[in-house]
Amino acid sequence: MAEPAIRLAGASASYGGRVVLHGVDLTIRRGERVALMGRSGAGKSTLIGLIQAHAPGEVALVPQAAALVRTLSVFHNVYMGRLDRRSILHNLRTLALPARADLDAVAAVLARVGLSEHLRSKAGALSGGQQQRVSVARALYNGRPILVGDEPVSALDRQQGGAVLAEMARTHETLVLALHDVALALEHAGRIVVLNAGRIVLDAPARDLDGAALAPFYETAA
Amino acid sequence: MSALRLPRPGYAALSRWFLAGALAALLVADLHVASLNPWADLRRLLGGLVRPDFLSVEGWSVVYTVAFAVLGVGLGAGAGFLLAIPFARSRTVRGVCAFLRAIHELFWALLLMQVFGLSATTGILAIALPYAGICAKVYSEIIDEADLSALRVLPAGTGAVSAFLYARLPDVAASFRHYTLYRFECGMRSTLVLGFIGLPTMGFHLESAFRQGRYGEAAALLLVFYALIGSRRLWVRGATLPVLALASLLALPETVGATDVGASLVRFLTHDIVPAPLRNADVLDLAALARLWAWFRPILTDQVLPGAGQTLVLAQIALVATAIGALALFPLTARRFSGRLGRPAGRLLLVVVRSTPEYMLAYVALQLLGPSMLPAILALAIHNAGIVGFLLGRHADDLAYRADAPTGLNLYAYETVPRLYGQFLAYLLYRWEIILRESAIFGILGVATLGFYVDAAISELRLDVAAVLILATALMAIGIDALSRALRRALRIDTLPTRLSAPLPGATSP
């Protein structure tokens, strides 16, 4: 079996006295495609945050809000995915005069999420779905092996979302994605982890599950 | 630039225009250092500053400083409150207020001195008049921004006063209090500056201490002043206000000079500031009009235009220097850059910088560097960069960064500055008019801006010429204010906070 990429043992978290995660144990191996599921408030975002903090040097993150710098171009927002691997001088120069090679590299990544014509647009001028794809492109360009995403395709339709998930899987060894679309999760993930009230209540291979098996976790609480 | 069209042409293009304007202004500005040995002077100054001589502080000057500020700001804020009520509806009131605040308190003092002499009235009115104009505008804005939902559900037929007291005032009272206290801080600085032209405040003693090289005394005065400003929240409160006002009235100094105020006021208005060719002349007399033009033309070509040119040169350089300074300084007060220990130190530094009146900074820089535009640029840039840097630091702490945001210079260049840039421009465009007015009065220190000609005209007792020059300054300030507002609207940053006193809105959404 492949070595673990992420290993959380007894992970807990609370906000302002309210416990949101109760001692979660979770091991994710290299090459796994994990979908985190559960109602809103179940602790998915908190768990995503813990996973990112666990191995920041290996994680490319797609945060829940697109978190773009609206005043900068799409190019600059995607380029930010590798700021830490370039010299400061190169980064400062890129703000004013981007190098051809960087422009081409970013354009190639944008093509993968269907945004190649927006290289020079201002990020703040894009629609919500486009901004989310820029955020995904930033993580793709980051290129670190574990791609962690908090609802990375929530603003896209199912077909677009599926294409973006396939692109993520193509270049990133390990995926950990919070998803709410059951069909997308079953289609693109190899393993489904369901959270409820801060605890893992289901952890199974996707091939053993279907929509009906997951439905109880999405019914509104009585 | 060729490879990539900048994302928001508005921000970048505006910055480039201002930068180009400042560079062009640098070419014509006089920047030479005339002092023989600025470093030796600076060493003596710093040597004195670290050994403050508190025993030499004239106690009454502290009392007068506070008294002038309390009464001047009290009168100005009171009048401003009354003017704020018709402000939104009446074009006349707006015009009067724009005029009142377009003239710097130092110019008001120079004019008022002709009528009231070196008296408490001059000092108080010099603060009260421009502050009434600015308070009216800001109070009116606060009223406009207020939440009106309570007003709409009042029973029909509720009287205007009751409606105001119950549904409006409670919502705006906190902002009013906050802003008035901030104005009081400005008033303290203004009183200090008025001392430089002879009123018996701490500024008077500061000026003579600096001029005569008694740096120990200057340091003590400054420290007392910072302590007064820093502790203002403790002693300026609702409960202490009546006591402060009464004590201030009782403590006012006696008049020096002019005595018969009524007669001097009449003479001032009907003779002194009336253009010389029109005095005792029939206004409809064509010959008098021709003489008026003959009188006015040399003033326009030899004083107003060159003075306005130099004022703009100084203001534009100072504005861009302020911008660069603010971008360099704000990380000192932002959590992500200066850390837990550095941040309080950075904030203290910027608070001290902003509490120091720019006029005094310019005066000191002038002593060190000799007469040129350089001291004025330094003074304006240091003071305003302190203010804008402090405010940007607070906004920077409010930003919500993503979990994997970069750090250090990368964070600064790619996240913080781009996100704050609109706010940064809003503050700078707002400071533009203030910097212009300050640039004009720095003429009194010897830079050939409009204030230089005003000072000369007043010392020659040509008050009609001084009035024309001050009017020209006011028109420039009003013009810059209008341009600034138009630019802020065009960039869609006109709704961002520009008021220095306003509490920041809560955490911004990502």
Chai-1 contact restraints between the chains, C-beta under 6 A:
chainA,res_idxA,chainB,res_idxB,connection_type,confidence,min_distance_angstrom,max_distance_angstrom,comment,restraint_id
A,Q52,B,A403,contact,1.0,0.0,6.0,A-B,restraint_1
A,L61,B,D404,contact,1.0,0.0,6.0,A-B,restraint_2
A,P63,B,R402,contact,1.0,0.0,6.0,A-B,restraint_3
A,A65,B,P510,contact,1.0,0.0,6.0,A-B,restraint_4
A,A67,B,R402,contact,1.0,0.0,6.0,A-B,restraint_5
A,A67,B,P510,contact,1.0,0.0,6.0,A-B,restraint_6
A,V69,B,E415,contact,1.0,0.0,6.0,A-B,restraint_7
A,V69,B,P418,contact,1.0,0.0,6.0,A-B,restraint_8
A,V69,B,R419,contact,1.0,0.0,6.0,A-B,restraint_9
A,T71,B,R8,contact,1.0,0.0,6.0,A-B,restraint_10
A,T71,B,P418,contact,1.0,0.0,6.0,A-B,restraint_11
A,T71,B,Y421,contact,1.0,0.0,6.0,A-B,restraint_12
A,L72,B,P7,contact,1.0,0.0,6.0,A-B,restraint_13
A,L72,B,P418,contact,1.0,0.0,6.0,A-B,restraint_14
A,S73,B,P7,contact,1.0,0.0,6.0,A-B,restraint_15
A,M80,B,Y414,contact,1.0,0.0,6.0,A-B,restraint_16
A,L83,B,P406,contact,1.0,0.0,6.0,A-B,restraint_17
A,L83,B,N410,contact,1.0,0.0,6.0,A-B,restraint_18
A,D84,B,P406,contact,1.0,0.0,6.0,A-B,restraint_19
A,I88,B,L409,contact,1.0,0.0,6.0,A-B,restraint_20
A,N91,B,N410,contact,1.0,0.0,6.0,A-B,restraint_21
A,L92,B,A413,contact,1.0,0.0,6.0,A-B,restraint_22
A,L95,B,A413,contact,1.0,0.0,6.0,A-B,restraint_23
A,P98,B,A3,contact,1.0,0.0,6.0,A-B,restraint_24
A,P98,B,L4,contact,1.0,0.0,6.0,A-B,restraint_25
A,R120,B,L4,contact,1.0,0.0,6.0,A-B,restraint_26
A,R120,B,R5,contact,1.0,0.0,6.0,A-B,restraint_27
A,K122,B,P7,contact,1.0,0.0,6.0,A-B,restraint_28
A,K122,B,R8,contact,1.0,0.0,6.0,A-B,restraint_29
